């Protein structure tokens, strides 16, 4: 069902808008419209241009809230705006102190790790670095050289130059060395080492003792600073834990005020200099609108006007579905296709009944149906998934049809069928001969559903004042008379009863088809249009003939489409017979229960999925295509959209 909507125009002093939104509109669901668009005929209106003063503090509150894992236990307490701002500022400032100190420590750690990395290759050098770095007449060079050139250095060069090389550390491809050279010949020696691809590393004057001692000192300092960071984190977490409830309360309050301020984007205000008023426009359910009007009766600063005539409005009413709890999960299928417009029939309950009924007919097994019923119900309670609730409803009907077909987990010799066994029941029909009874029933059900959808189409079209679809369309009154007549004649013929007289049948069949053929000219006559027949009359008759042929073909194909309902009922029984045969249950001996269980799981999963898709196809293509348009827009209350 679709809730009845009222269009409200709310106005009051401009500076009072925050109070009204917070005090009144936060209690009710209202779908706000752009007031400037809705009131375009009103002069001297302008938009709000104020900046949101709560934006920054609100974003800080959300950042603080994200630092916590999970929600608080119980309801979030209320907090006034001023306290919320003070709370967020104070906690944010205390956290900034922690973060600032942590940033300093992390920068220091990074610097010391780089120093440690620079000195670590030279740990074998057992000489005070401070002394080396302050030599006056001897120059030093720290670096690395590839093993290939290190061997060449020792073999061909080392004995011929005035230098001393100290090997520190050896890696896979490189050797770390320090060489010392007199200051007077340093350029010559540097050039020789450069030709040997020596890569120089610069060691800053910041180390104490030997490289090994410097490395140990750095490691000790690093550990101290890491411990300080760990202590900071613990103190920060403890500080946050004490204020968790306050942070959540402040974030809740600031979110409300930030959202309330954003209402200005959809509001308008008057341009008067002395007294400036705000104007808010939107849709509210009739029940909420009545409560809201009563609540503001004693508020001298707030005024509300209700517009009952929707024809005078620019925006059409939004759609707010309100269905019994049992049928709400099926709204998922409606939303997948498209929400009904405000003046359209809500097919949720129809889909809930027909989908579950057809699924049960096609998947009739008491045991498997009971598993779907219980499993879907448990899953829905745990996850609140709409699809699980739909499966549970389908399982209920599957269980009913399982007893009607006498089938429980594929076994058909345990209980007697209340109605028939799908694979065995046959019906003698005139002209056709023997035909499976479930096929006949499936077609009869399909005919009944098609007639029902035609009635719904007539109802929807009359509400939307669409004369052509109401009276002259394939699914309008003319189509209903033709298809109902055809259904009645087929039923009389198949049951061996006398058919109506030829004149009656001509009226029942020919006149509706004649009306469908001339639906456009007839609509033009009813609507009193100047041009009744199109200019190209020859093309009109040719096109009309082929369209009428297509209409007749669609009636036939749409009716036969419901044969699949009976076919799946038969195929389900046949598939379970195969499972029982593989398990040895049909030979009279003890069945292999593992195969029985696995076979039931396979059939339940695979065929259940296929049947679910096929029934949804019937809903969309055979039902919805006849009466449902689904071009509505969803009711989105402010603050929850």
Helices and strands as residue ranges (DSSP letters): E 5-13, G 14-16, H 17-23, G 25-27, E 30-33, H 35-38, E 45-47, H 55-66, H 81-120, H 129-132, E 138-146, H 147-152, I 153-157, G 158-160, E 163-170, E 174-182, G 183-185, H 186-195, E 199-201, H 211-242, H 244-262, G 263-265, E 268-270, E 277-285, H 286-295, E 302-307, G 310-312, H 325-328, H 331-337, H 348-362, H 366-383, H 386-405, E 426-429, E 433-436, H 437-463, H 467-467, I 468-472, H 477-494, H 502-506, I 507-511, H 512-517, H 519-526, H 537-560, H 563-582, H 593-617, I 618-624, H 625-627
